[in-house]
Amino acid sequence: MKILRVPLLMIGLLLCSQGFAATAQQNKMTTCNADATAKSLKGDERKAFMSTCLKAAPAANDAAKTLTPQQEKMKTCNADAATKALKGDARKAFMSDCLKNK
């Protein structure tokens, strides 16, 4: 009886560990959901966007090159802060307001 406990425990751990890893579909769902939220889509528009987004085939190398909406905001706000030569607390305040408003 004790001999069966170890293999059964190992099988149980193996099955449980696979439940914690995010699948490609889950990652895609997370990305599409974030994009829909960033675009403030609601109702039927959101459903249509999510459907199209989830059906789209992932591009091999384009995924690494394209920026998420949040990254686009950061890039734009950072460029604006650099143009205004903001530093320290003034830059932090500007970035905070910029990221909230866009």
ROPALUM-970855 format. One record per residue (C-alpha): residue number from 1; residue in one letter; x, y, z. Coordinates in steps of 0.5 Angstrom, whole numbers. Example, Ala and Ser with C-alpha at 12.3 -4.5 7.8 and 13.67 -1.06 7.14 Angstrom:
<atoms>
ATOM num residuo    px    py    pz
ATOM   1       a    25    -9    16
ATOM   2       s    27    -2    14
</atoms>
This chain:
<atoms>
ATOM num residuo    px    py    pz
ATOM   1       m     0     0     0
ATOM   2       k     6     5     2
ATOM   3       i     9     3    -5
ATOM   4       l     3     6    -9
ATOM   5       r     3    13    -5
ATOM   6       v     9    16    -8
ATOM   7       p     7    15   -15
ATOM   8       l     0    17   -14
ATOM   9       l     3    23   -11
ATOM  10       m     7    25   -16
ATOM  11       i     2    24   -21
ATOM  12       g    -3    28   -17
ATOM  13       l     2    34   -17
ATOM  14       l     4    33   -25
ATOM  15       l    -4    34   -26
ATOM  16       c    -4    40   -21
ATOM  17       s     2    44   -24
ATOM  18       q    -1    44   -31
ATOM  19       g    -7    48   -28
ATOM  20       f    -3    53   -26
ATOM  21       a     0    55   -33
ATOM  22       a    -3    60   -38
ATOM  23       t    -5    57   -44
ATOM  24       a    -4    61   -51
ATOM  25       q   -11    62   -51
ATOM  26       q   -11    65   -44
ATOM  27       n    -6    69   -46
ATOM  28       k    -9    72   -52
ATOM  29       m   -16    73   -48
ATOM  30       t   -12    77   -43
ATOM  31       t    -9    81   -49
ATOM  32       c   -16    82   -52
ATOM  33       n   -19    84   -46
ATOM  34       a   -14    89   -44
ATOM  35       d   -14    92   -51
ATOM  36       a   -22    92   -51
ATOM  37       t   -22    96   -44
ATOM  38       a   -16   101   -47
ATOM  39       k   -21   103   -52
ATOM  40       s   -27   103   -47
ATOM  41       l   -31    98   -51
ATOM  42       k   -38    96   -49
ATOM  43       g   -44    92   -50
ATOM  44       d   -44    89   -58
ATOM  45       e   -38    93   -60
ATOM  46       r   -34    90   -54
ATOM  47       k   -37    83   -56
ATOM  48       a   -35    84   -64
ATOM  49       f   -28    86   -62
ATOM  50       m   -27    80   -58
ATOM  51       s   -29    76   -63
ATOM  52       t   -25    79   -68
ATOM  53       c   -19    79   -64
ATOM  54       l   -19    72   -61
ATOM  55       k   -20    69   -68
ATOM  56       a   -14    73   -71
ATOM  57       a    -8    69   -72
ATOM  58       p    -2    71   -68
ATOM  59       a     4    74   -72
ATOM  60       a    10    70   -71
ATOM  61       n    15    76   -70
ATOM  62       d    10    82   -70
ATOM  63       a     8    80   -63
ATOM  64       a    14    83   -60
ATOM  65       k    14    89   -64
ATOM  66       t     7    92   -63
ATOM  67       l     6    96   -57
ATOM  68       t     0    95   -53
ATOM  69       p    -5   101   -52
ATOM  70       q    -2   102   -45
ATOM  71       q     5   102   -48
ATOM  72       e     3   107   -53
ATOM  73       k     1   111   -47
ATOM  74       m     7   111   -44
ATOM  75       k    11   112   -50
ATOM  76       t     7   118   -52
ATOM  77       c     7   121   -45
ATOM  78       n    14   120   -44
ATOM  79       a    16   124   -50
ATOM  80       d    12   129   -48
ATOM  81       a    15   130   -41
ATOM  82       a    22   129   -45
ATOM  83       t    20   135   -49
ATOM  84       k    18   139   -43
ATOM  85       a    24   137   -40
ATOM  86       l    21   135   -34
ATOM  87       k    25   132   -28
ATOM  88       g    23   129   -21
ATOM  89       d    17   130   -18
ATOM  90       a    14   135   -23
ATOM  91       r    15   129   -28
ATOM  92       k    12   124   -24
ATOM  93       a     6   128   -23
ATOM  94       f     6   130   -31
ATOM  95       m     6   122   -32
ATOM  96       s     1   121   -27
ATOM  97       d    -4   126   -30
ATOM  98       c    -2   124   -37
ATOM  99       l    -3   117   -36
ATOM 100       k   -10   118   -33
ATOM 101       n   -13   122   -38
ATOM 102       k   -11   119   -45
</atoms>
